Amino acid sequence: MTDPIAPNLIDPAGHQLIGGRHKQSDRIVFPFPSGPEAAEYEKLPLAGEGTLWSFTVQRFRPKSPPYAGADDERSFKPFALGYVELPGQIIVETRIKIDDFARLKIGMRMELAAIPFARATGDAPLTYAFRPAA
């Protein structure tokens, strides 16, 4: 399996996101904090399924930087972005893997998918997205 785009983002099998639970307040965060702040959290595997809370469609190539996609203005393909509520845990911002944007409906069941992110540098590290649940 390809390495993740960032450490402590997704489990090695690509089935769960890695969140953090604050040791004193029990507040859940995603992604898992880095640096000195990480000591205040314990790792928490997040649910692999949730509910679509909100979404939009990105119909033009974002400015680069920070966008690091391998596409250009001519090869860019629109993609959906949204928020998925993981029950009893947190709402995460995510890319949504779907071909027909008209199928997206607030409240629909979503499932985690590990996907490659092709970058302009030529590599394709593993990242996450959600897609409609089967």
N, CA, C and O atoms as a GROMACS GRO file, in nm:
protein
  536
    1MET      N    1   0.084  -0.118   0.000
    1MET     CA    2   0.000   0.000   0.000
    1MET      C    3   0.089   0.124   0.000
    1MET      O    4   0.196   0.125   0.060
    2THR      N    5   0.043   0.226  -0.066
    2THR     CA    6   0.114   0.354  -0.074
    2THR      C    7   0.113   0.422   0.063
    2THR      O    8   0.020   0.404   0.142
    3ASP      N    9   0.216   0.500   0.089
    3ASP     CA   10   0.221   0.574   0.215
    3ASP      C   11   0.115   0.683   0.217
    3ASP      O   12   0.081   0.739   0.113
    4PRO      N   13   0.061   0.712   0.336
    4PRO     CA   14  -0.038   0.820   0.348
    4PRO      C   15   0.024   0.956   0.318
    4PRO      O   16   0.145   0.976   0.330
    5ILE      N   17  -0.060   1.049   0.278
    5ILE     CA   18  -0.017   1.185   0.246
    5ILE      C   19   0.037   1.257   0.370
    5ILE      O   20   0.118   1.350   0.359
    6ALA      N   21  -0.009   1.215   0.489
    6ALA     CA   22   0.038   1.273   0.616
    6ALA      C   23   0.036   1.165   0.722
    6ALA      O   24  -0.047   1.074   0.717
    7PRO      N   25   0.127   1.173   0.820
    7PRO     CA   26   0.126   1.074   0.927
    7PRO      C   27   0.001   1.088   1.014
    7PRO      O   28  -0.055   1.197   1.027
    8ASN      N   29  -0.041   0.977   1.072
    8ASN     CA   30  -0.156   0.976   1.165
    8ASN      C   31  -0.283   1.033   1.102
    8ASN      O   32  -0.361   1.100   1.170
    9LEU      N   33  -0.304   1.005   0.974
    9LEU     CA   34  -0.424   1.051   0.905
    9LEU      C   35  -0.523   0.936   0.885
    9LEU      O   36  -0.642   0.950   0.914
   10ILE      N   37  -0.472   0.825   0.836
   10ILE     CA   38  -0.555   0.709   0.803
   10ILE      C   39  -0.480   0.583   0.844
   10ILE      O   40  -0.357   0.579   0.833
   11ASP      N   41  -0.552   0.480   0.890
   11ASP     CA   42  -0.484   0.358   0.933
   11ASP      C   43  -0.417   0.291   0.813
   11ASP      O   44  -0.457   0.315   0.699
   12PRO      N   45  -0.315   0.207   0.837
   12PRO     CA   46  -0.240   0.146   0.726
   12PRO      C   47  -0.327   0.068   0.627
   12PRO      O   48  -0.293   0.061   0.509
   13ALA      N   49  -0.437   0.010   0.672
   13ALA     CA   50  -0.525  -0.066   0.582
   13ALA      C   51  -0.620   0.026   0.505
   13ALA      O   52  -0.685  -0.019   0.411
   14GLY      N   53  -0.630   0.152   0.544
   14GLY     CA   54  -0.717   0.247   0.476
   14GLY      C   55  -0.863   0.235   0.513
   14GLY      O   56  -0.949   0.279   0.437
   15HIS      N   57  -0.893   0.175   0.629
   15HIS     CA   58  -1.032   0.154   0.669
   15HIS      C   59  -1.085   0.254   0.772
   15HIS      O   60  -1.206   0.266   0.790
   16GLN      N   61  -0.995   0.325   0.839
   16GLN     CA   62  -1.039   0.420   0.942
   16GLN      C   63  -0.949   0.542   0.942
   16GLN      O   64  -0.828   0.533   0.923
   17LEU      N   65  -1.010   0.657   0.965
   17LEU     CA   66  -0.935   0.779   0.989
   17LEU      C   67  -0.884   0.775   1.132
   17LEU      O   68  -0.943   0.710   1.218
   18ILE      N   69  -0.774   0.846   1.156
   18ILE     CA   70  -0.717   0.850   1.291
   18ILE      C   71  -0.746   0.987   1.351
   18ILE      O   72  -0.690   1.088   1.309
   19GLY      N   73  -0.833   0.988   1.449
   19GLY     CA   74  -0.865   1.111   1.520
   19GLY      C   75  -0.792   1.112   1.653
   19GLY      O   76  -0.708   1.026   1.680
   20GLY      N   77  -0.824   1.209   1.734
   20GLY     CA   78  -0.766   1.218   1.868
   20GLY      C   79  -0.872   1.257   1.969
   20GLY      O   80  -0.962   1.336   1.940
   21ARG      N   81  -0.860   1.200   2.088
   21ARG     CA   82  -0.949   1.237   2.198
   21ARG      C   83  -0.863   1.306   2.304
   21ARG      O   84  -0.765   1.249   2.353
   22HIS      N   85  -0.900   1.431   2.338
   22HIS     CA   86  -0.827   1.507   2.438
   22HIS      C   87  -0.834   1.434   2.571
   22HIS      O   88  -0.943   1.398   2.617
   23LYS      N   89  -0.721   1.414   2.633
   23LYS     CA   90  -0.713   1.334   2.756
   23LYS      C   91  -0.790   1.394   2.872
   23LYS      O   92  -0.835   1.320   2.959
   24GLN      N   93  -0.806   1.526   2.877
   24GLN     CA   94  -0.876   1.589   2.989
   24GLN      C   95  -1.021   1.623   2.957
   24GLN      O   96  -1.108   1.605   3.042
   25SER      N   97  -1.048   1.672   2.836
   25SER     CA   98  -1.183   1.720   2.806
   25SER      C   99  -1.267   1.620   2.726
   25SER      O  100  -1.388   1.638   2.713
   26ASP      N  101  -1.204   1.515   2.673
   26ASP     CA  102  -1.270   1.415   2.587
   26ASP      C  103  -1.312   1.472   2.451
   26ASP      O  104  -1.382   1.404   2.376
   27ARG      N  105  -1.272   1.594   2.418
   27ARG     CA  106  -1.303   1.654   2.289
   27ARG      C  107  -1.235   1.575   2.179
   27ARG      O  108  -1.117   1.542   2.190
   28ILE      N  109  -1.308   1.544   2.072
   28ILE     CA  110  -1.255   1.468   1.960
   28ILE      C  111  -1.214   1.564   1.849
   28ILE      O  112  -1.285   1.660   1.818
   29VAL      N  113  -1.097   1.536   1.789
   29VAL     CA  114  -1.045   1.619   1.681
   29VAL      C  115  -1.002   1.529   1.565
   29VAL      O  116  -0.973   1.411   1.583
   30PHE      N  117  -0.997   1.588   1.447
   30PHE     CA  118  -0.941   1.522   1.330
   30PHE      C  119  -0.881   1.630   1.244
   30PHE      O  120  -0.944   1.734   1.222
   31PRO      N  121  -0.761   1.608   1.194
   31PRO     CA  122  -0.677   1.490   1.212
   31PRO      C  123  -0.610   1.488   1.348
   31PRO      O  124  -0.620   1.584   1.426
   32PHE      N  125  -0.542   1.377   1.377
   32PHE     CA  126  -0.469   1.366   1.503
   32PHE      C  127  -0.364   1.477   1.508
   32PHE      O  128  -0.291   1.496   1.411
   33PRO      N  129  -0.355   1.549   1.620
   33PRO     CA  130  -0.260   1.660   1.629
   33PRO      C  131  -0.114   1.615   1.613
   33PRO      O  132  -0.080   1.500   1.641
   34SER      N  133  -0.031   1.707   1.567
   34SER     CA  134   0.112   1.680   1.556
   34SER      C  135   0.187   1.773   1.651
   34SER      O  136   0.128   1.862   1.711
   35GLY      N  137   0.314   1.751   1.663
   35GLY     CA  138   0.398   1.834   1.748
   35GLY      C  139   0.368   1.815   1.895
   35GLY      O  140   0.314   1.712   1.934
   36PRO      N  141   0.404   1.913   1.978
   36PRO     CA  142   0.387   1.900   2.122
   36PRO      C  143   0.242   1.877   2.166
   36PRO      O  144   0.217   1.813   2.267
   37GLU      N  145   0.147   1.930   2.088
   37GLU     CA  146   0.005   1.915   2.122
   37GLU      C  147  -0.039   1.768   2.121
   37GLU      O  148  -0.134   1.732   2.190
   38ALA      N  149   0.028   1.683   2.044
   38ALA     CA  150  -0.009   1.542   2.033
   38ALA      C  151  -0.008   1.471   2.168
   38ALA      O  152  -0.084   1.377   2.189
   39ALA      N  153   0.078   1.514   2.258
   39ALA     CA  154   0.087   1.450   2.390
   39ALA      C  155  -0.041   1.467   2.471
   39ALA      O  156  -0.064   1.392   2.566
   40GLU      N  157  -0.123   1.564   2.436
   40GLU     CA  158  -0.248   1.589   2.509
   40GLU      C  159  -0.363   1.502   2.459
   40GLU      O  160  -0.472   1.507   2.515
   41TYR      N  161  -0.339   1.421   2.356
   41TYR     CA  162  -0.444   1.341   2.292
   41TYR      C  163  -0.407   1.193   2.289
   41TYR      O  164  -0.290   1.156   2.286
   42GLU      N  165  -0.510   1.111   2.291
   42GLU     CA  166  -0.491   0.968   2.264
   42GLU      C  167  -0.551   0.941   2.127
   42GLU      O  168  -0.650   1.002   2.088
   43LYS      N  169  -0.489   0.847   2.054
   43LYS     CA  170  -0.540   0.815   1.921
   43LYS      C  171  -0.678   0.751   1.932
   43LYS      O  172  -0.704   0.672   2.022
   44LEU      N  173  -0.764   0.786   1.838
   44LEU     CA  174  -0.900   0.736   1.836
   44LEU      C  175  -0.937   0.699   1.693
   44LEU      O  176  -0.947   0.787   1.607
   45PRO      N  177  -0.958   0.568   1.665
   45PRO     CA  178  -1.005   0.532   1.531
   45PRO      C  179  -1.146   0.586   1.511
   45PRO      O  180  -1.234   0.565   1.595
   46LEU      N  181  -1.168   0.654   1.400
   46LEU     CA  182  -1.299   0.712   1.373
   46LEU      C  183  -1.383   0.617   1.289
   46LEU      O  184  -1.330   0.531   1.219
   47ALA      N  185  -1.513   0.633   1.298
   47ALA     CA  186  -1.607   0.547   1.225
   47ALA      C  187  -1.579   0.556   1.075
   47ALA      O  188  -1.543   0.662   1.025
   48GLY      N  189  -1.595   0.446   1.005
   48GLY     CA  190  -1.573   0.440   0.861
   48GLY      C  191  -1.697   0.473   0.781
   48GLY      O  192  -1.693   0.476   0.658
   49GLU      N  193  -1.808   0.497   0.850
   49GLU     CA  194  -1.934   0.534   0.783
   49GLU      C  195  -1.996   0.652   0.854
   49GLU      O  196  -1.978   0.670   0.975
   50GLY      N  197  -2.070   0.732   0.780
   50GLY     CA  198  -2.137   0.846   0.839
   50GLY      C  199  -2.246   0.896   0.747
   50GLY      O  200  -2.292   0.826   0.657
   51THR      N  201  -2.288   1.020   0.773
   51THR     CA  202  -2.398   1.082   0.700
   51THR      C  203  -2.351   1.211   0.634
   51THR      O  204  -2.282   1.290   0.698
   52LEU      N  205  -2.387   1.232   0.510
   52LEU     CA  206  -2.351   1.355   0.440
   52LEU      C  207  -2.423   1.472   0.506
   52LEU      O  208  -2.546   1.477   0.508
   53TRP      N  209  -2.348   1.565   0.559
   53TRP     CA  210  -2.401   1.677   0.635
   53TRP      C  211  -2.420   1.800   0.546
   53TRP      O  212  -2.516   1.875   0.561
   54SER      N  213  -2.324   1.820   0.451
   54SER     CA  214  -2.329   1.932   0.358
   54SER      C  215  -2.230   1.904   0.246
   54SER      O  216  -2.137   1.825   0.264
   55PHE      N  217  -2.248   1.968   0.130
   55PHE     CA  218  -2.154   1.947   0.020
   55PHE      C  219  -2.160   2.063  -0.080
   55PHE      O  220  -2.252   2.144  -0.080
   56THR      N  221  -2.056   2.067  -0.164
   56THR     CA  222  -2.050   2.158  -0.277
   56THR      C  223  -1.969   2.091  -0.387
   56THR      O  224  -1.905   1.988  -0.362
   57VAL      N  225  -1.972   2.147  -0.506
   57VAL     CA  226  -1.892   2.094  -0.616
   57VAL      C  227  -1.789   2.198  -0.657
   57VAL      O  228  -1.824   2.313  -0.685
   58GLN      N  229  -1.663   2.158  -0.659
   58GLN     CA  230  -1.552   2.244  -0.701
   58GLN      C  231  -1.543   2.235  -0.852
   58GLN      O  232  -1.496   2.134  -0.906
   59ARG      N  233  -1.587   2.339  -0.923
   59ARG     CA  234  -1.597   2.332  -1.069
   59ARG      C  235  -1.481   2.402  -1.142
   59ARG      O  236  -1.478   2.402  -1.265
   60PHE      N  237  -1.387   2.460  -1.068
   60PHE     CA  238  -1.270   2.520  -1.131
   60PHE      C  239  -1.147   2.480  -1.051
   60PHE      O  240  -1.156   2.450  -0.932
   61ARG      N  241  -1.034   2.478  -1.117
   61ARG     CA  242  -0.909   2.436  -1.052
   61ARG      C  243  -0.873   2.538  -0.943
   61ARG      O  244  -0.864   2.657  -0.970
   62PRO      N  245  -0.852   2.489  -0.821
   62PRO     CA  246  -0.812   2.581  -0.714
   62PRO      C  247  -0.675   2.643  -0.743
   62PRO      O  248  -0.596   2.590  -0.821
   63LYS      N  249  -0.647   2.755  -0.680
   63LYS     CA  250  -0.518   2.822  -0.696
   63LYS      C  251  -0.407   2.733  -0.642
   63LYS      O  252  -0.426   2.658  -0.546
   64SER      N  253  -0.292   2.743  -0.707
   64SER     CA  254  -0.175   2.664  -0.666
   64SER      C  255  -0.060   2.760  -0.644
   64SER      O  256  -0.029   2.839  -0.733
   65PRO      N  257   0.006   2.758  -0.526
   65PRO     CA  258  -0.035   2.681  -0.409
   65PRO      C  259  -0.158   2.742  -0.342
   65PRO      O  260  -0.191   2.857  -0.369
   66PRO      N  261  -0.225   2.670  -0.258
   66PRO     CA  262  -0.186   2.545  -0.193
   66PRO      C  263  -0.224   2.419  -0.271
   66PRO      O  264  -0.174   2.311  -0.239
   67TYR      N  265  -0.313   2.429  -0.372
   67TYR     CA  266  -0.354   2.309  -0.444
   67TYR      C  267  -0.233   2.246  -0.511
   67TYR      O  268  -0.153   2.316  -0.573
   68ALA      N  269  -0.219   2.114  -0.497
   68ALA     CA  270  -0.101   2.045  -0.547
   68ALA      C  271  -0.135   1.933  -0.645
   68ALA      O  272  -0.054   1.842  -0.664
   69GLY      N  273  -0.252   1.939  -0.706
   69GLY     CA  274  -0.294   1.834  -0.799
   69GLY      C  275  -0.208   1.828  -0.923
   69GLY      O  276  -0.144   1.926  -0.961
   70ALA      N  277  -0.207   1.710  -0.988
   70ALA     CA  278  -0.125   1.688  -1.107
   70ALA      C  279  -0.190   1.745  -1.234
   70ALA      O  280  -0.128   1.746  -1.340
   71ASP      N  281  -0.313   1.792  -1.224
   71ASP     CA  282  -0.383   1.843  -1.340
   71ASP      C  283  -0.345   1.988  -1.369
   71ASP      O  284  -0.274   2.052  -1.293
   72ASP      N  285  -0.395   2.038  -1.483
   72ASP     CA  286  -0.379   2.180  -1.517
   72ASP      C  287  -0.517   2.234  -1.553
   72ASP      O  288  -0.617   2.163  -1.539
   73GLU      N  289  -0.524   2.356  -1.600
   73GLU     CA  290  -0.654   2.418  -1.631
   73GLU      C  291  -0.733   2.337  -1.735
   73GLU      O  292  -0.856   2.332  -1.728
   74ARG      N  293  -0.665   2.274  -1.829
   74ARG     CA  294  -0.732   2.199  -1.935
   74ARG      C  295  -0.775   2.060  -1.890
   74ARG      O  296  -0.879   2.010  -1.934
   75SER      N  297  -0.697   1.995  -1.804
   75SER     CA  298  -0.728   1.857  -1.764
   75SER      C  299  -0.805   1.848  -1.632
   75SER      O  300  -0.844   1.738  -1.591
   76PHE      N  301  -0.827   1.961  -1.567
   76PHE     CA  302  -0.898   1.960  -1.439
   76PHE      C  303  -1.039   1.903  -1.456
   76PHE      O  304  -1.110   1.936  -1.551
   77LYS      N  305  -1.078   1.817  -1.361
   77LYS     CA  306  -1.214   1.762  -1.358
   77LYS      C  307  -1.281   1.806  -1.228
   77LYS      O  308  -1.221   1.792  -1.121
   78PRO      N  309  -1.402   1.858  -1.233
   78PRO     CA  310  -1.472   1.899  -1.110
   78PRO      C  311  -1.482   1.784  -1.012
   78PRO      O  312  -1.485   1.667  -1.050
   79PHE      N  313  -1.487   1.819  -0.883
   79PHE     CA  314  -1.499   1.718  -0.778
   79PHE      C  315  -1.587   1.773  -0.667
   79PHE      O  316  -1.602   1.894  -0.650
   80ALA      N  317  -1.645   1.681  -0.591
   80ALA     CA  318  -1.732   1.721  -0.480
   80ALA      C  319  -1.652   1.725  -0.351
   80ALA      O  320  -1.563   1.643  -0.329
   81LEU      N  321  -1.686   1.820  -0.266
   81LEU     CA  322  -1.631   1.834  -0.131
   81LEU      C  323  -1.750   1.840  -0.036
   81LEU      O  324  -1.856   1.890  -0.072
   82GLY      N  325  -1.730   1.791   0.084
   82GLY     CA  326  -1.840   1.799   0.178
   82GLY      C  327  -1.797   1.774   0.320
   82GLY      O  328  -1.679   1.761   0.352
   83TYR      N  329  -1.897   1.769   0.405
   83TYR     CA  330  -1.878   1.735   0.545
   83TYR      C  331  -1.958   1.609   0.573
   83TYR      O  332  -2.076   1.600   0.539
   84VAL      N  333  -1.893   1.512   0.636
   84VAL     CA  334  -1.958   1.387   0.673
   84VAL      C  335  -1.958   1.377   0.825
   84VAL      O  336  -1.854   1.387   0.889
   85GLU      N  337  -2.078   1.356   0.880
   85GLU     CA  338  -2.092   1.342   1.025
   85GLU      C  339  -2.069   1.196   1.063
   85GLU      O  340  -2.141   1.108   1.018
   86LEU      N  341  -1.969   1.173   1.146
   86LEU     CA  342  -1.941   1.039   1.196
   86LEU      C  343  -2.015   1.026   1.329
   86LEU      O  344  -1.985   1.099   1.423
   87PRO      N  345  -2.110   0.934   1.338
   87PRO     CA  346  -2.202   0.928   1.453
   87PRO      C  347  -2.130   0.923   1.588
   87PRO      O  348  -2.045   0.838   1.614
   88GLY      N  349  -2.170   1.018   1.674
   88GLY     CA  350  -2.116   1.024   1.809
   88GLY      C  351  -1.972   1.068   1.818
   88GLY      O  352  -1.911   1.062   1.925
   89GLN      N  353  -1.915   1.112   1.705
   89GLN     CA  354  -1.773   1.149   1.708
   89GLN      C  355  -1.750   1.293   1.661
   89GLN      O  356  -1.729   1.381   1.744
   90ILE      N  357  -1.753   1.316   1.532
   90ILE     CA  358  -1.712   1.445   1.478
   90ILE      C  359  -1.764   1.460   1.335
   90ILE      O  360  -1.805   1.361   1.273
   91ILE      N  361  -1.764   1.581   1.283
   91ILE     CA  362  -1.794   1.606   1.142
   91ILE      C  363  -1.660   1.633   1.074
   91ILE      O  364  -1.584   1.720   1.117
   92VAL      N  365  -1.630   1.557   0.965
   92VAL     CA  366  -1.503   1.574   0.896
   92VAL      C  367  -1.524   1.635   0.758
   92VAL      O  368  -1.623   1.606   0.691
   93GLU      N  369  -1.431   1.719   0.718
   93GLU     CA  370  -1.432   1.774   0.583
   93GLU      C  371  -1.366   1.671   0.492
   93GLU      O  372  -1.266   1.610   0.529
   94THR      N  373  -1.422   1.651   0.373
   94THR     CA  374  -1.372   1.544   0.288
   94THR      C  375  -1.399   1.568   0.140
   94THR      O  376  -1.492   1.640   0.104
   95ARG      N  377  -1.318   1.509   0.060
   95ARG     CA  378  -1.348   1.499  -0.083
   95ARG      C  379  -1.452   1.388  -0.095
   95ARG      O  380  -1.449   1.292  -0.017
   96ILE      N  381  -1.542   1.399  -0.190
   96ILE     CA  382  -1.646   1.297  -0.209
   96ILE      C  383  -1.622   1.231  -0.344
   96ILE      O  384  -1.620   1.297  -0.448
   97LYS      N  385  -1.605   1.100  -0.340
   97LYS     CA  386  -1.579   1.023  -0.462
   97LYS      C  387  -1.713   0.983  -0.524
   97LYS      O  388  -1.782   0.895  -0.473
   98ILE      N  389  -1.747   1.049  -0.634
   98ILE     CA  390  -1.874   1.024  -0.703
   98ILE      C  391  -1.864   1.078  -0.845
   98ILE      O  392  -1.801   1.181  -0.868
   99ASP      N  393  -1.925   1.009  -0.940
   99ASP     CA  394  -1.923   1.054  -1.079
   99ASP      C  395  -2.041   1.144  -1.113
   99ASP      O  396  -2.028   1.237  -1.193
  100ASP      N  397  -2.155   1.117  -1.054
  100ASP     CA  398  -2.277   1.192  -1.084
  100ASP      C  399  -2.315   1.279  -0.963
  100ASP      O  400  -2.375   1.230  -0.867
  101PHE      N  401  -2.280   1.407  -0.969
  101PHE     CA  402  -2.305   1.497  -0.855
  101PHE      C  403  -2.453   1.507  -0.820
  101PHE      O  404  -2.486   1.537  -0.706
  102ALA      N  405  -2.541   1.484  -0.916
  102ALA     CA  406  -2.685   1.492  -0.891
  102ALA      C  407  -2.733   1.384  -0.793
  102ALA      O  408  -2.842   1.396  -0.737
  103ARG      N  409  -2.654   1.280  -0.772
  103ARG     CA  410  -2.689   1.174  -0.677
  103ARG      C  411  -2.669   1.217  -0.531
  103ARG      O  412  -2.726   1.156  -0.441
  104LEU      N  413  -2.590   1.321  -0.508
  104LEU     CA  414  -2.560   1.363  -0.372
  104LEU      C  415  -2.683   1.424  -0.306
  104LEU      O  416  -2.748   1.511  -0.363
  105LYS      N  417  -2.714   1.379  -0.187
  105LYS     CA  418  -2.827   1.429  -0.110
  105LYS      C  419  -2.785   1.441   0.037
  105LYS      O  420  -2.724   1.350   0.093
  106ILE      N  421  -2.818   1.554   0.098
  106ILE     CA  422  -2.793   1.572   0.240
  106ILE      C  423  -2.861   1.456   0.315
  106ILE      O  424  -2.976   1.422   0.286
  107GLY      N  425  -2.790   1.397   0.409
  107GLY     CA  426  -2.844   1.288   0.489
  107GLY      C  427  -2.814   1.149   0.435
  107GLY      O  428  -2.843   1.050   0.501
  108MET      N  429  -2.754   1.141   0.313
  108MET     CA  430  -2.725   1.007   0.258
  108MET      C  431  -2.610   0.943   0.333
  108MET      O  432  -2.521   1.011   0.385
  109ARG      N  433  -2.612   0.809   0.338
  109ARG     CA  434  -2.507   0.733   0.405
  109ARG      C  435  -2.380   0.738   0.322
  109ARG      O  436  -2.385   0.726   0.199
  110MET      N  437  -2.268   0.756   0.386
  110MET     CA  438  -2.138   0.765   0.320
  110MET      C  439  -2.043   0.667   0.386
  110MET      O  440  -2.057   0.634   0.503
  111GLU      N  441  -1.944   0.620   0.307
  111GLU     CA  442  -1.842   0.531   0.361
  111GLU      C  443  -1.703   0.581   0.320
  111GLU      O  444  -1.686   0.645   0.217
  112LEU      N  445  -1.606   0.549   0.405
  112LEU     CA  446  -1.468   0.592   0.383
  112LEU      C  447  -1.407   0.515   0.267
  112LEU      O  448  -1.433   0.396   0.250
  113ALA      N  449  -1.326   0.582   0.188
  113ALA     CA  450  -1.250   0.520   0.080
  113ALA      C  451  -1.108   0.575   0.082
  113ALA      O  452  -1.089   0.696   0.086
  114ALA      N  453  -1.009   0.487   0.080
  114ALA     CA  454  -0.870   0.529   0.067
  114ALA      C  455  -0.841   0.546  -0.081
  114ALA      O  456  -0.865   0.454  -0.160
  115ILE      N  457  -0.790   0.663  -0.121
  115ILE     CA  458  -0.766   0.690  -0.262
  115ILE      C  459  -0.629   0.754  -0.281
  115ILE      O  460  -0.578   0.818  -0.188
  116PRO      N  461  -0.568   0.738  -0.398
  116PRO     CA  462  -0.441   0.808  -0.424
  116PRO      C  463  -0.469   0.953  -0.461
  116PRO      O  464  -0.571   0.985  -0.521
  117PHE      N  465  -0.377   1.041  -0.424
  117PHE     CA  466  -0.385   1.181  -0.463
  117PHE      C  467  -0.266   1.210  -0.554
  117PHE      O  468  -0.154   1.226  -0.507
  118ALA      N  469  -0.291   1.218  -0.684
  118ALA     CA  470  -0.185   1.243  -0.781
  118ALA      C  471  -0.140   1.388  -0.769
  118ALA      O  472  -0.219   1.481  -0.786
  119ARG      N  473  -0.012   1.406  -0.739
  119ARG     CA  474   0.042   1.541  -0.722
  119ARG      C  475   0.127   1.582  -0.842
  119ARG      O  476   0.170   1.498  -0.921
  120ALA      N  477   0.148   1.710  -0.854
  120ALA     CA  478   0.229   1.765  -0.963
  120ALA      C  479   0.371   1.710  -0.958
  120ALA      O  480   0.440   1.708  -1.060
  121THR      N  481   0.417   1.665  -0.841
  121THR     CA  482   0.552   1.610  -0.827
  121THR      C  483   0.563   1.470  -0.886
  121THR      O  484   0.673   1.416  -0.897
  122GLY      N  485   0.450   1.410  -0.925
  122GLY     CA  486   0.452   1.278  -0.986
  122GLY      C  487   0.418   1.164  -0.893
  122GLY      O  488   0.385   1.055  -0.939
  123ASP      N  489   0.424   1.187  -0.762
  123ASP     CA  490   0.388   1.080  -0.670
  123ASP      C  491   0.238   1.084  -0.642
  123ASP      O  492   0.170   1.181  -0.677
  124ALA      N  493   0.187   0.979  -0.580
  124ALA     CA  494   0.044   0.970  -0.551
  124ALA      C  495   0.023   0.908  -0.413
  124ALA      O  496  -0.013   0.791  -0.402
  125PRO      N  497   0.047   0.986  -0.307
  125PRO     CA  498   0.029   0.932  -0.172
  125PRO      C  499  -0.118   0.902  -0.144
  125PRO      O  500  -0.208   0.955  -0.209
  126LEU      N  501  -0.139   0.817  -0.046
  126LEU     CA  502  -0.274   0.777  -0.007
  126LEU      C  503  -0.341   0.887   0.075
  126LEU      O  504  -0.282   0.942   0.168
  127THR      N  505  -0.463   0.918   0.038
  127THR     CA  506  -0.544   1.010   0.116
  127THR      C  507  -0.681   0.947   0.136
  127THR      O  508  -0.700   0.828   0.108
  128TYR      N  509  -0.775   1.024   0.182
  128TYR     CA  510  -0.907   0.968   0.208
  128TYR      C  511  -1.014   1.048   0.135
  128TYR      O  512  -0.994   1.164   0.098
  129ALA      N  513  -1.126   0.984   0.115
  129ALA     CA  514  -1.245   1.048   0.061
  129ALA      C  515  -1.362   0.967   0.116
  129ALA      O  516  -1.342   0.860   0.172
  130PHE      N  517  -1.481   1.019   0.101
  130PHE     CA  518  -1.600   0.940   0.132
  130PHE      C  519  -1.677   0.924   0.004
  130PHE      O  520  -1.668   1.007  -0.087
  131ARG      N  521  -1.753   0.816  -0.006
  131ARG     CA  522  -1.837   0.788  -0.122
  131ARG      C  523  -1.972   0.738  -0.072
  131ARG      O  524  -1.983   0.693   0.042
  132PRO      N  525  -2.074   0.744  -0.157
  132PRO     CA  526  -2.203   0.690  -0.113
  132PRO      C  527  -2.188   0.545  -0.071
  132PRO      O  528  -2.120   0.467  -0.138
  133ALA      N  529  -2.251   0.508   0.041
  133ALA     CA  530  -2.242   0.372   0.091
  133ALA      C  531  -2.316   0.278  -0.001
  133ALA      O  532  -2.420   0.312  -0.057
  134ALA      N  533  -2.262   0.159  -0.016
  134ALA     CA  534  -2.324   0.057  -0.104
  134ALA      C  535  -2.456   0.009  -0.046
  134ALA      O  536  -2.522  -0.076  -0.105
   0.00000   0.00000   0.00000
